[in-house]
Amino acid sequence: MKVADLNHKVFSEQHLNSYEKRAPDFSGRFIRWFLEHIYRLDEIDADDASVDAKHDKGVDAIYVDDISETVFIIQAKTSTKDNAEFGDTDLKEFYGTLQQFDAKKKIEEVISETKNGKLKQALLRTGLAEKVESGYEVRGVFISNAKGNGDAKAIMSKLPKMDLYDATAIADEYVDLDVDGGIKGNYYFDVSDSDVIEYDAGGAAARIFLAPALNLLKMDGIVDGRLFEQNVRLALGNTKVNKGLRASIKLKEEHRNFPLYHNGINVLCRKISSETEERIEIEDYVVVNGAQSLTSLMAEKSKITSDLKILVKLIETKGDTALSQRITTNSNNQNAIKARDLKSNHNIQQRLRAEVKAISGDKVAYEIKQGEINKGKDVLSNETAGLILLAMDLAQPWSCHQKYKIMDELHSEIFGRPDVNGAKILGYWECFKAVEPAIEAIENKHFAYYNLTKYFLSYAVVGLIRTESAGAAMLHNMQNIIVLGRLNELKEIFNNLANSLAYDLNAEIVGEEAELFDYKNELKSPAWCKKIAARLVAQYLKDVMRKKAVSIEVLCADLAAA
């Protein structure tokens, strides 16, 4: 990314279109983009962290990292002018703002005084006062799509526990695979204590060997990140993974076993200039997979012994940028093994894949592992199916933010039941998609476009349908409905009911007192979800009595008997 790419118009058009429903203005969209692409949070966590609104006391987002025990207080300064700059004034004011959050008593005062409901909710939801009292570090993060001038850079050295992400820093950290980055210069690998495997792929030559960690740390660009400019994922800081790496580095007795635990690093070079039994010399190089490892090694350099070696895959690209980019993309797509991958060969998942294929006429692919190729088909991942079943079939929408549990501890509960078959998977997925458009009827757009809202609304619709025996029978008749080609009728019922409940939901939200309504917390609360869904169901049944709505018995009877 170039600094100019962060100019308001260009940045809005190229990066922020997908954020329009989640934030009403450029600043709110920019904050969420930053949290997802620079801090690498997921969509729900980014929305949870954002508190940008009037009376925000200079705080636009609060993110609590419980792994590193750090609280990040984030303020955004955005500019609509091209190539804009800012000085030290805003940074000094923000530093003053941070002092409101450095002690439990001060945070409690902010909670009692602030007129910003989002800020108050975030402080209470995260338990910030207690965490700061327990020793969590508070850091300020100032972000901007403008560049900090000389005064801004100078003042940063005098402001402790402050990070600056101006346009230059963001452009440097955001990885652009269209750029052939890395180190221009020479370097040599010490292979005196390792066999070298040679491989010629035609367009590129490869060498695979073990290199001493101390030798690898002599590569330029580890500290400032230049070595990793093509890496899809740069050094992520003090994460759980990096803590684990650093812990293993400190155990000297484990150094000889390090290659057994570690996947190694990938190094691309323009040219292998010479080779002997002792060393391999290269020209112009970049690490495309290994930023976490090398930065962790550098942080614990004093603990490293000669026994600690790293597996290296060295590839000579001969300046072929397209090849370099393909290697970068593919090597970084080899993600860590997840519970989903471990369940991919489970007989339940294999059975469901075959059943979905059969019931859909091979038009829908039930994806059970990463990297499947399903061209020309609609793809439904088993994780997505699990979330839908959790909300609609098991009636637990408040747990749908815990995606990691779907293929792990909740796998048997969700999938391991006699009535969970391909027809139920496909039917509920289609009904869920029919519910989603109804969120447009919800007036509170922040609430409407929050990721958990669609799961709650789907749960409420199913709860309403189950109030009548015909509705329950219809839900158990997915196989016949699909086989008889009547799925569109089922989807229409779900869409109509979802729109009706969405309109009634507006009244419930107003009743929750808009300023104090912490939907980010409430949607994860079983008590709140059950209470509001029950009210929505009761209101619809009242409308039936008043002949303002069609009864569930009438709506569902035909499909129940199909």
C-alpha positions in Angstrom: 0.0 0.0 0.0 1.2 3.5 -0.8 0.6 6.5 1.5 -1.5 8.1 -1.2 -3.8 5.1 -1.1 -5.1 6.4 2.3 -6.4 9.6 0.8 -10.1 10.0 1.6 -11.6 9.4 -1.8 -9.3 6.6 -3.0 -9.4 4.8 0.4 -13.2 5.0 0.6 -13.7 3.6 -2.9 -11.0 0.8 -2.7 -11.2 -0.3 1.0 -14.3 0.9 2.8 -17.3 0.0 0.7 -18.0 -3.2 2.7 -18.1 -1.1 6.0 -20.9 1.3 4.9 -23.7 -0.5 6.8 -21.6 -1.0 9.9 -20.6 2.7 10.4 -22.3 5.9 9.1 -19.2 7.9 8.4 -15.6 7.7 7.1 -14.1 7.8 10.6 -16.2 4.9 11.9 -15.4 2.8 8.8 -11.7 3.7 9.0 -11.5 2.6 12.7 -13.1 -0.8 11.9 -10.9 -1.3 8.9 -7.8 -0.6 11.0 -8.9 -3.0 13.7 -9.4 -5.8 11.2 -6.5 -5.2 8.9 -3.8 -3.8 11.2 -4.8 -5.2 14.5 -6.3 -8.3 12.8 -9.5 -8.6 14.8 -12.5 -10.3 13.4 -15.7 -8.5 12.5 -17.6 -8.9 15.8 -14.5 -8.0 17.9 -13.9 -4.9 15.8 -17.5 -3.7 16.2 -17.4 -4.5 19.9 -14.3 -2.4 20.3 -15.7 0.6 18.4 -17.3 3.3 20.6 -17.1 6.3 18.2 -20.0 8.7 18.9 -20.6 12.2 20.4 -19.2 12.8 23.9 -16.7 10.0 23.4 -14.1 11.8 25.6 -11.6 11.4 22.8 -11.9 7.6 22.6 -13.0 6.0 19.4 -12.3 2.3 20.3 -11.3 0.2 23.2 -9.7 -3.2 22.7 -8.6 -5.4 25.6 -6.1 -8.1 24.8 -6.3 -10.6 27.7 -3.4 -12.6 26.4 -0.9 -9.8 26.7 -2.9 -8.1 29.5 -3.0 -4.8 27.6 -5.7 -2.2 27.1 -5.6 -0.3 23.8 -7.3 3.0 23.9 -7.7 4.2 20.2 -8.4 7.6 18.8 -8.8 8.3 15.1 -8.0 11.6 13.3 -9.2 11.5 9.7 -8.8 14.0 6.9 -10.7 14.5 3.7 -7.8 16.4 2.1 -5.3 14.6 0.0 -1.7 14.3 1.4 -2.8 16.0 4.7 -0.5 16.2 7.7 -1.0 16.8 11.4 1.3 18.1 14.2 1.7 17.4 17.9 -1.4 19.2 19.2 -3.8 16.2 18.7 -1.2 13.8 20.1 -0.8 15.9 23.3 -4.5 16.1 23.8 -4.9 12.4 23.3 -2.2 11.7 25.8 -4.1 13.8 28.3 -7.2 11.7 27.5 -5.4 8.5 28.4 -4.9 9.7 31.9 -8.6 9.1 32.5 -8.1 5.4 32.1 -4.9 4.7 34.1 -6.7 3.9 37.4 -9.8 2.1 38.6 -11.3 5.2 40.3 -10.8 7.4 37.2 -12.5 4.8 35.0 -15.4 4.6 37.4 -15.7 8.4 37.2 -15.8 8.2 33.4 -18.5 5.5 33.6 -20.7 7.7 35.8 -20.1 11.0 33.9 -20.0 10.1 30.2 -23.0 10.8 28.0 -21.8 8.4 25.4 -23.7 5.1 25.9 -21.3 3.1 23.7 -18.3 4.2 25.8 -20.0 3.4 29.0 -21.2 0.0 27.7 -17.7 -0.9 26.5 -16.1 0.1 29.9 -18.6 -2.1 31.8 -18.6 -4.9 29.3 -14.9 -5.3 29.3 -14.6 -4.9 33.1 -11.9 -2.3 32.3 -11.7 -0.8 35.8 -11.0 -4.1 37.5 -8.5 -5.2 34.8 -6.5 -1.9 35.1 -6.5 -2.4 38.9 -5.2 -5.9 38.4 -2.2 -4.7 36.5 -3.2 -4.5 32.8 -1.1 -2.0 30.9 -3.0 0.9 29.2 -1.6 2.0 25.8 -2.8 4.8 23.6 -3.1 4.2 19.9 -3.5 7.3 17.6 -4.5 6.4 14.1 -4.9 8.6 11.0 -5.1 8.5 7.3 -3.0 11.7 7.3 0.8 11.9 7.8 2.4 13.0 11.1 4.8 15.9 10.5 8.1 16.4 12.2 6.5 17.9 15.3 4.3 14.8 15.6 7.2 12.4 15.3 9.2 14.4 17.8 6.6 14.5 20.5 6.0 10.7 20.3 9.4 10.1 21.8 8.3 12.0 24.9 4.9 10.3 25.3 5.2 6.9 27.0 2.9 4.1 26.3 1.7 5.7 23.0 1.7 4.2 19.5 1.3 6.2 16.3 -0.2 4.8 13.2 -0.3 7.6 10.7 -0.7 7.1 7.0 3.0 6.2 6.6 3.0 3.6 9.3 -0.3 2.0 8.1 0.9 1.9 4.5 4.1 0.1 5.7 2.3 -2.4 7.9 -0.6 -3.2 5.4 0.8 -5.9 3.2 0.4 -5.4 -0.5 1.2 -8.5 -2.6 1.5 -6.4 -5.7 4.8 -5.0 -4.3 8.0 -7.0 -4.7 9.6 -5.9 -1.4 12.4 -7.3 0.7 16.1 -6.7 1.1 18.4 -5.6 -1.7 21.8 -7.0 -1.0 23.8 -10.2 -0.3 23.5 -12.7 2.5 24.8 -16.2 3.2 23.3 -19.3 4.9 25.5 -21.5 7.1 24.9 -25.1 5.9 28.1 -26.5 7.4 26.2 -28.7 9.8 23.3 -29.7 7.5 22.5 -31.8 4.4 21.0 -29.7 1.6 18.1 -31.0 -0.5 18.1 -29.6 -4.0 15.0 -29.3 -6.1 14.6 -27.8 -9.6 11.0 -26.9 -10.5 11.9 -25.6 -14.0 11.2 -22.0 -13.3 12.8 -21.9 -9.9 15.5 -23.7 -8.0 14.9 -24.6 -4.4 17.1 -25.6 -1.5 15.9 -27.1 1.8 18.2 -27.3 4.8 18.6 -26.6 8.5 20.3 -23.2 9.4 21.5 -22.1 12.8 19.1 -19.5 14.3 21.9 -17.2 15.1 22.9 -17.2 11.4 19.3 -16.4 10.4 19.2 -13.4 12.7 22.0 -11.7 10.7 19.5 -11.1 7.9 18.7 -7.4 7.5 15.2 -6.0 8.0 14.0 -8.2 10.9 13.6 -5.3 13.4 12.0 -2.8 11.1 10.0 -5.3 9.1 11.5 -4.7 5.7 12.4 -8.4 5.5 8.8 -9.4 5.6 7.3 -6.9 3.2 5.7 -9.7 1.1 4.5 -11.7 4.1 0.7 -11.9 4.1 0.9 -11.8 7.9 3.5 -9.7 9.6 4.8 -9.9 13.2 1.7 -9.9 15.4 3.4 -8.7 18.6 2.9 -10.4 22.0 0.3 -13.0 20.9 -0.3 -16.4 22.5 1.6 -18.0 19.6 4.6 -15.7 20.0 4.6 -16.2 23.7 4.8 -20.0 23.1 7.6 -19.6 20.7 9.6 -17.4 23.0 9.0 -19.8 25.9 10.4 -22.7 23.9 13.4 -20.7 22.9 14.2 -20.1 26.6 14.4 -23.8 27.3 18.0 -24.6 26.2 17.5 -28.3 26.6 14.8 -28.1 23.9 16.9 -26.4 21.3 17.9 -29.6 19.5 14.3 -30.5 19.2 13.2 -27.2 17.7 13.0 -28.4 14.1 10.6 -31.2 15.3 8.1 -28.6 16.6 8.5 -25.8 14.1 7.3 -25.6 10.5 10.3 -23.6 9.3 10.5 -20.4 7.2 10.3 -19.7 3.5 12.9 -17.4 1.9 12.7 -16.1 -1.7 15.8 -14.7 -3.4 16.5 -13.2 -6.8 19.6 -15.3 -7.3 21.7 -18.0 -5.6 25.1 -16.6 -6.4 27.3 -19.4 -5.1 27.2 -22.7 -3.2 29.8 -24.7 -1.2 29.5 -27.4 1.4 29.8 -24.7 4.0 27.5 -21.9 2.8 24.9 -20.8 0.3 25.2 -17.2 -0.8 22.2 -15.3 -2.2 21.3 -11.9 -3.7 18.1 -9.8 -2.9 15.9 -11.7 -0.5 12.6 -11.6 1.4 10.9 -13.9 4.0 7.4 -14.7 2.9 6.5 -17.1 5.8 8.3 -16.7 9.1 7.8 -13.2 10.5 6.5 -14.6 13.8 9.4 -17.0 14.2 12.2 -14.6 13.4 10.9 -11.7 15.5 10.4 -14.1 18.4 14.0 -15.4 17.9 15.3 -11.8 17.8 13.5 -10.9 21.0 15.2 -13.9 22.8 18.5 -13.6 21.0 20.5 -13.8 24.2 19.0 -17.2 25.0 19.8 -18.9 21.7 22.4 -21.6 21.5 24.2 -23.2 18.6 21.9 -26.2 18.9 18.8 -24.2 17.9 18.3 -24.7 14.1 15.5 -23.7 11.8 14.2 -25.5 8.7 14.7 -23.2 5.7 13.1 -23.5 2.3 15.1 -21.2 0.0 13.6 -20.5 -3.5 15.5 -18.7 -6.3 12.9 -16.8 -8.3 15.2 -15.2 -10.8 13.2 -11.9 -10.5 9.9 -13.5 -11.6 7.5 -11.3 -9.6 4.4 -13.3 -10.6 6.0 -16.5 -9.3 7.1 -14.7 -6.1 3.5 -13.6 -5.5 2.1 -17.0 -6.1 4.5 -18.6 -3.7 3.7 -15.9 -1.1 0.0 -16.4 -1.4 0.1 -20.1 -1.3 2.6 -20.5 1.5 0.7 -18.1 3.7 -2.6 -19.9 3.0 -1.3 -23.0 4.7 -3.0 -22.0 8.0 -2.6 -23.8 11.3 -4.6 -27.0 11.8 -8.0 -26.1 13.3 -10.7 -28.3 15.0 -12.5 -28.0 11.7 -9.7 -29.8 9.9 -9.5 -32.5 12.5 -13.2 -33.1 12.1 -13.1 -33.2 8.3 -12.8 -37.0 8.2 -15.3 -37.6 10.9 -18.0 -40.0 9.7 -20.7 -37.4 10.6 -19.2 -34.7 8.4 -18.6 -37.2 5.5 -22.2 -38.4 5.7 -23.6 -34.8 5.7 -21.5 -33.9 2.7 -22.9 -36.9 0.8 -26.4 -36.1 1.9 -26.2 -32.4 0.9 -24.8 -33.3 -2.4 -27.7 -35.7 -3.0 -30.5 -33.6 -1.8 -29.3 -30.5 -3.7 -28.7 -32.4 -7.0 -25.0 -31.7 -6.6 -25.6 -27.9 -6.8 -24.5 -27.2 -3.3 -21.1 -28.2 -1.9 -20.9 -28.9 1.8 -17.4 -27.8 2.5 -15.7 -29.7 5.4 -12.1 -28.7 5.1 -10.0 -25.7 4.1 -8.9 -25.4 0.5 -11.6 -27.5 -1.2 -12.2 -26.7 -4.9 -15.9 -26.4 -5.6 -16.2 -24.4 -8.8 -19.6 -23.8 -10.2 -21.4 -24.7 -7.0 -23.0 -22.8 -4.1 -20.7 -23.5 -1.1 -21.9 -24.0 2.4 -19.1 -24.5 5.0 -19.8 -26.8 7.9 -18.8 -24.0 10.3 -21.6 -21.8 8.8 -24.0 -24.7 8.9 -23.1 -25.3 12.5 -23.8 -21.6 13.5 -27.2 -21.7 11.7 -28.2 -25.0 13.5 -27.0 -23.6 16.8 -29.2 -20.5 16.4 -32.3 -22.0 14.7 -32.4 -25.7 15.6 -30.8 -25.7 19.1 -32.2 -22.2 19.9 -28.9 -20.7 21.2 -28.2 -17.6 19.1 -26.3 -16.0 22.0 -23.5 -18.5 21.5 -22.9 -17.7 17.8 -20.0 -15.4 18.4 -18.0 -18.4 19.7 -17.4 -19.8 16.2 -14.3 -21.8 17.4 -16.6 -24.1 19.5 -18.7 -25.2 16.5 -16.3 -27.9 15.3 -14.8 -28.6 18.7 -16.8 -28.9 22.0 -20.2 -28.3 20.4 -19.7 -30.6 17.5 -21.6 -33.6 18.9 -24.4 -31.4 20.3 -24.9 -29.7 16.9 -24.3 -32.4 14.4 -24.4 -35.7 16.3 -28.2 -36.1 16.4 -30.3 -38.6 14.4 -32.5 -35.8 12.9 -29.5 -33.8 11.5 -29.2 -34.8 7.9 -28.4 -33.2 4.6 -32.0 -32.0 4.1 -32.1 -30.2 7.5 -28.7 -28.6 6.8 -29.7 -27.4 3.3 -33.2 -26.3 4.4 -32.2 -24.3 7.4 -29.4 -22.6 5.4 -31.9 -21.5 2.8 -34.3 -20.3 5.5 -31.5 -18.4 7.2 -30.7 -16.6 4.0 -34.4 -15.7 3.6 -34.4 -14.1 7.0 -31.3 -11.9 6.4 -33.0 -9.3 4.2 -35.4 -8.5 7.0 -32.7 -6.8 9.0 -33.2 -3.8 6.7 -36.5 -3.2 8.5 -34.7 -2.6 11.8 -34.3 1.1 12.4 -31.3 1.0 14.7 -28.8 0.3 11.9 -25.8 -0.3 14.2 -27.9 -3.1 15.9 -29.3 -4.3 12.6 -25.9 -4.9 10.9 -24.2 -6.4 14.0 -23.3 -9.9 13.0 -25.2 -11.6 15.8 -28.5 -9.9 15.0 -29.3 -12.1 12.0 -28.9 -15.2 14.2 -31.2 -13.7 16.9 -33.9 -12.9 14.3 -33.7 -16.3 12.8 -34.0 -17.8 16.3 -37.1 -15.7 17.0 -38.7 -16.8 13.7 -38.2 -20.4 14.4 -39.5 -19.9 18.0 -42.7 -18.4 16.5 -43.1 -21.2 14.0 -42.8 -23.8 16.8 -45.8 -22.3 18.7 -48.1 -24.4 16.5 -47.9 -28.1 15.8 -48.2 -27.5 12.1 -45.1 -25.3 12.3 -43.1 -27.9 14.1 -44.2 -30.5 11.6 -43.1 -28.3 8.7 -39.6 -27.9 10.2 -39.4 -31.7 10.5 -40.5 -32.1 6.9 -37.5 -30.5 5.1 -36.7 -33.7 3.1 -40.1 -33.8 1.4 -40.3 -30.0 0.9 -37.0 -30.0 -0.9 -37.7 -33.1 -3.0 -41.1 -31.8 -4.1 -39.5 -28.5 -5.2 -41.3 -26.4 -2.6 -38.3 -24.8 -0.9 -39.2 -21.3 -2.2 -42.5 -21.5 -0.4 -40.7 -22.3 2.8 -38.3 -19.4 2.3 -41.2 -17.1 1.6 -42.8 -18.0 5.0 -39.5 -17.3 6.8 -39.0 -14.0 5.0 -42.5 -12.8 5.7 -42.3 -13.7 9.4 -38.9 -12.2 9.7 -40.1 -8.9 8.3 -43.0 -8.9 10.7 -40.8 -9.6 13.8 -38.2 -7.1 12.6 -40.8 -4.3 12.7 -42.0 -5.3 16.1 -38.4 -5.5 17.3 -38.1 -1.8 16.7 -40.6 -1.1 19.4 -38.7 -3.4 21.8 -35.4 -1.7 21.1 -36.9 1.8 21.8 -38.2 0.3 25.0 -34.6 -0.6 25.9 -33.7 3.1 26.0 -31.5 3.7 23.0 -28.6 5.4 24.8 -28.3 2.6 27.3 -29.0 -0.3 25.0 -25.8 -2.4 24.8 -26.8 -4.7 22.0 -23.2 -6.0 21.8 -23.6 -7.5 25.3 -27.4 -8.3 25.2 -27.1 -10.4 22.1 -24.7 -12.7 23.9 -27.1 -12.9 26.9 -29.5 -15.9 27.0 -31.8 -14.1 29.3 -32.2 -11.0 27.0 -32.6 -13.1 23.8 -35.2 -15.3 25.4 -37.1 -12.3 26.8 -37.2 -10.3 23.6 -38.0 -13.3 21.4 -40.9 -14.2 23.7 -42.3 -10.6 23.4 -42.0 -10.7 19.6 -43.8 -14.1 19.5 -46.5 -12.8 21.9 -47.0 -9.6 19.8 -47.4 -11.7 16.6 -50.0 -14.0 18.2 -51.9 -10.9 19.4 -51.9 -9.7 15.8 -53.3 -13.0 14.8 -56.1 -12.6 17.3 -56.8 -9.1 15.9 -56.7 -10.6 12.4 -53.8 -8.4 11.5 -51.6 -11.4 10.8 -52.0 -14.9 9.4 -51.8 -17.8 12.0 -48.9 -20.1 12.0 -51.2 -23.0 11.6 -52.6 -21.6 8.3 -49.2 -20.6 7.1 -47.5 -23.9 7.7 -50.2 -26.5 7.3 -49.7 -27.2 3.6 -45.9 -27.6 3.8 -46.3 -29.7 7.0 -48.4 -32.2 5.1 -46.3 -32.1 1.9 
